[in-house]
Each structure stands twice: as structure tokens, then as C-alpha cells.
């Protein structure tokens, strides 16, 4: 059996809706607050951004509608990160087909416009 990280897109309603994306991991990263994530969308140029480290190092979180907005028209998302200073890298390759429709439904449930 193989294991694949899980990508979750969410919107929390309220005064100003709060969008976030997170990746659920099987193995924890050693960082405690922030981690550098290498991101490639649709095979374009790779770039680095800072993600927060969540529950017991097994959840990586990025807040903001801008991250969701860049994924809606995309078909693939490749993420990679280091598990620790002396540890290896983790990688996740996500097929984003149908994401636009899902984001529309999430936005409707959150009573806001899609990003």
C-alpha cells in the first residue's frame, strides 16, 4: 500500500471569509512553525513560499485566497519540502481536475465569491 499526501481547500465564513489550503502528511516534519515549500503549478517555474506547520508536524498550511486563485485554472500542482535538516524531501503531485467546481461549491457554502 502506498501513501499519498492529501490536499484540502477550505473557506471559513465570518466577517471576512478566510481561505486556506493544507497538506496532510503521513510522516511529520521536524520544523515547528514554518517550512519552505517548493511549488510548481502546471510545470511552470518552481518557486518557494512559506507554509505553517500544524498539528504534530503532520499538517502544512498556507492561508490566503491568492493560493487558491492560482490553483483554480491549473491542472497540476507539485509540492516538495524537507522533512528536516538531515532528513530527505517529501513530494506530492496533485491532479487538480474538477477543482474549479469544488471551489465554487465551497465559496457558495461560505457565502462568498470564489477567489
C-alpha positions as CSV (number, residue, x, y, z in Angstrom):
1,X,0.0,0.0,0.0
2,X,1.2,3.5,-0.9
3,X,0.5,6.7,0.9
4,X,-0.2,10.0,-0.8
5,X,-0.5,13.3,1.0
6,X,-4.0,14.9,0.9
7,X,-4.6,18.5,-0.3
8,X,-7.5,20.3,1.3
9,X,-9.1,23.6,0.3
10,X,-11.2,25.4,2.8
11,X,-13.1,28.6,3.5
12,X,-14.1,29.7,7.0
13,X,-17.1,32.1,6.9
14,X,-17.2,35.1,9.1
15,X,-16.9,38.9,8.7
16,X,-14.1,38.4,6.1
17,X,-14.1,34.8,4.7
18,X,-10.8,33.1,5.3
19,X,-9.4,30.8,2.6
20,X,-6.7,28.2,3.3
21,X,-5.1,25.2,1.8
22,X,-3.3,22.4,3.7
23,X,-1.5,19.2,3.1
24,X,-2.0,16.3,5.4
25,X,1.2,14.2,5.7
26,X,1.8,10.6,7.0
27,X,5.3,11.5,8.4
28,X,6.0,14.6,10.5
29,X,8.4,17.3,9.5
30,X,10.9,18.5,12.2
31,X,10.1,22.2,11.8
32,X,7.9,23.7,14.5
33,X,6.4,26.8,13.0
34,X,7.3,27.5,9.3
35,X,8.6,25.4,6.5
36,X,9.7,26.3,3.0
37,X,7.6,24.7,0.3
38,X,8.7,24.5,-3.3
39,X,5.7,24.9,-5.5
40,X,5.2,24.2,-9.2
41,X,1.9,24.9,-10.9
42,X,1.3,23.2,-14.3
43,X,5.0,22.6,-14.9
44,X,5.9,26.3,-14.8
45,X,8.8,27.8,-13.0
46,X,9.3,26.4,-9.4
47,X,9.1,29.0,-6.6
48,X,9.4,28.8,-2.8
49,X,6.9,30.1,-0.3
50,X,6.5,29.8,3.5
51,X,3.9,27.4,4.9
52,X,2.9,27.0,8.6
53,X,3.5,23.7,10.3
54,X,0.3,22.4,12.1
55,X,-0.7,19.5,14.2
56,X,2.3,17.4,15.4
57,X,4.2,18.4,12.3
58,X,1.9,16.4,10.0
59,X,-0.1,19.3,8.5
60,X,1.4,22.0,6.3
61,X,-0.9,25.1,6.0
62,X,-1.0,28.1,3.7
63,X,-3.5,30.8,4.4
64,X,-4.9,33.2,1.8
65,X,-7.2,33.3,-1.2
66,X,-4.3,34.0,-3.6
67,X,-3.0,30.4,-3.3
68,X,-6.5,29.1,-4.1
69,X,-6.9,31.5,-7.0
70,X,-3.7,30.3,-8.7
71,X,-4.9,26.7,-8.5
72,X,-8.4,27.1,-10.0
73,X,-7.3,27.3,-13.6
74,X,-4.5,24.8,-13.1
75,X,-4.4,21.1,-13.9
76,X,-1.4,20.0,-11.8
77,X,0.2,21.1,-8.5
78,X,3.6,19.7,-7.5
79,X,4.8,20.4,-3.9
80,X,8.1,19.5,-2.3
81,X,9.5,20.1,1.2
82,X,12.3,18.9,3.5
83,X,11.3,16.7,6.5
84,X,14.3,18.0,8.5
85,X,17.9,19.2,8.4
86,X,19.4,15.8,7.8
87,X,16.2,14.1,6.5
88,X,15.0,13.6,3.0
89,X,12.5,15.5,0.9
90,X,8.8,14.9,0.7
91,X,6.9,15.4,-2.6
92,X,3.3,15.5,-3.6
93,X,1.8,15.6,-7.1
94,X,-1.9,16.6,-7.3
95,X,-4.2,16.3,-10.2
96,X,-6.4,19.4,-10.0
97,X,-9.2,18.4,-12.4
98,X,-12.5,19.5,-11.0
99,X,-11.0,21.9,-8.5
100,X,-12.7,24.9,-10.0
101,X,-16.2,23.4,-9.5
102,X,-15.2,22.4,-5.9
103,X,-14.0,25.9,-5.1
104,X,-17.3,27.3,-6.5
105,X,-19.3,25.0,-4.1
106,X,-17.0,25.8,-1.2
107,X,-17.5,29.6,-1.9
108,X,-21.3,29.1,-2.0
109,X,-21.3,27.3,1.4
110,X,-19.0,30.1,2.7
111,X,-21.4,32.8,1.4
112,X,-18.6,34.5,-0.6
113,X,-17.3,34.7,-4.2
114,X,-14.6,32.3,-5.3
115,X,-11.1,33.7,-5.2
